[in-house]
Amino acid sequence: MAIAKFKDIAKDDIHLAGEKMSLQDIVGKTIVITGFKITKSKFKDTDYLALQFEIENEQHVTFTSATVLIEQLKKYGEQLPFETVIKRLGKFYSFT
């Protein structure tokens, strides 16, 4: 009988590691997205994103309810890791 690995069965229990950075501090910079977790916000009836990334070979994490970023990760998250730049487009943030 094959024994499952915890990391393969506990997808929802993943905790993202790294030094916290604000989203505004990484806008316009090249980053590598290495992980993410989308949950329901504790304060609003919206989704909330925990985003793990590398910048200059250091692991970081940021938290946001940016709907465009969340929708992009729902669509393309299976293709991690990927390099991107987060841009602010008016009131919205987007991977480019």
N, C-alpha and C positions, 0 to 999 in steps of 0.2 A: 504494500500500500504506500502510495506517495504521500509525503507529509507536506502540507501547505506552509508557506512562509508567512509570518505575521504581516509583513509589508504588502503582501498580495491580497490579503483578505480584509484588512482594516483601513481601507481607503479613506473613510470619513474621519478617522482618528489621527490623521497626519497633522503634525504641528510644524509650522515653518520656522526655521531658525535664521538668525541674522540680526545685525544691528539695525534698529529702526531708523528710517529716513522718511521725511514727508514727501508726498507726491510732488509738491512744488519744487523741491530740491533736485528732482531727477528729470523734470521736463526739459526736453531738448538735448539730453545726454544719451549716448549709446549704452544700452543695457542688454543683458542676456536674461530672459525670463527662464527660471529654473523650476518654479513650482507655484501653485496657487490653490486657494480654497475659497469657494463661494458659499456663504451661509446667509441666513436671514438676520437682518439687523435686530439688535436688542431694543433699539429705540424707535425705529420707524418700520413701516410695513414695506420694506425694500430689501433687495439683496445687498450683501456686504462682501467686499473682496479683500482677502489677505494675499498679497503678491510677493513672492520671493524672487529675488534677482541678484545678479552679479554686476558690479560696476568696478572697473579697475581691479579685477580679480579678487574682490571682497564681497562676501555674502551679505545681503541686506533684505529687509522686509518693509513693506508699506501697506497701509490700510486705507480703503476708499469705498465709497458707494457710487463711483463713476459708472453710470449705466452703459456707456459705449464700451468701455474697457471690459466690463463684465460680459456683455454680449459677444464681443470679439473673442474672449477666452472660452466662452461656451461653444463657439463655432470652431476655433482653431487650437484649443488647449491640448488636444491629443498630439500635437506636433512639437511639443516641448522637447528640448530647449530651443529657443529661437532668439535671435538678436533683433532689437527694435529700438525706436526712439519714440517716446511719448510726447505728443504735441498737444497744445491747448488750442482748440478750434472754437473761438467764441466762449460759450459757457461749458463746452464739453472737452474731454480728454480722449485721445485716440492713439492707438499704436500705428506707427507708419513704417 
